[in-house]
Amino acid sequence: MAVLTATIFSAIIICITVLSIVKVLRIGFRRGEISLLKYRVLTTSFIGIGISIAFGLYFGYRELFEIILGASNN
């Protein structure tokens, strides 16, 4: 249960971060500082990386909690 809770809260933080970065990219695109292609590539890559990290966190947290709780039980 603790692993799932930690994963959900971390995923929320990652989503907020990715959405903030996309907002900044949108502002840059509207001002003409970045091209449409660069906007699309960066937006897609940030969203993809964010989703990958959010899914990978579950396995990382599970291992971390096993190490911490396993060491305290001995």
N, C-alpha and C positions, 0 to 999 in steps of 0.2 A: 504494500500500500504506500509506503514511504517513497519507493522508487517511482511509482506512477505520479504521485503528487509533485515530487521534485521535477520530473520530466514535463508535466503540464505547465508548471510555473516557469520553467526555463523556456519552453516553447512559446509561451505568451511573450516573454521578454524578447525572444528572437523575432517573433512576428512584429512587435512594435518597432524594433530596430530596422527590420527590412522595410516596413512601410515608411518609416522616416527617411531612409535612404532613397526610396522611390519618389517621395515628395520632393526631395532635393534635386533629383535627376529631372523631374518634371519641371521644376522652376528653371533649371539650366536649359532645358529644351525650349521652353517658352521664350526665354531671353535670347535664344539663338547661340548659346555658348557651346552646345553639343548638337551633333547631327541626329537625324531620326534613326539612322542605323545604329549609332553608338548608344542612343537612348534605349532602343529595343534590346540590344545585346547586353548592356549593363543591367537593365531591369530584369531580363530573363535569367541572367547568371546569378544575380543577388537572390532572386526568389528561389531558384534551384538549389543554391548553396544553403540558404536558410532552411528549406525543407529537408535537405540531406542531413544537416546538423541536428535538426529537431528529431528526426527519426533515429539518428545514431546516438542521441543522448540517452535513450532508454537502456541500451546495452552497456554504455559506459557507466551510467549510474548503478545499474544492476551489479556490475563487477565491483564498483567502488563500495557499495553497501555490503556486498559479500565479504570483501576484505576487512572493512571496518567492523562489522558485526561478527564476523568469524574470528577475528583477533580478540575481541572482547569476551567471547564465550569461552575461550580456552583458559 
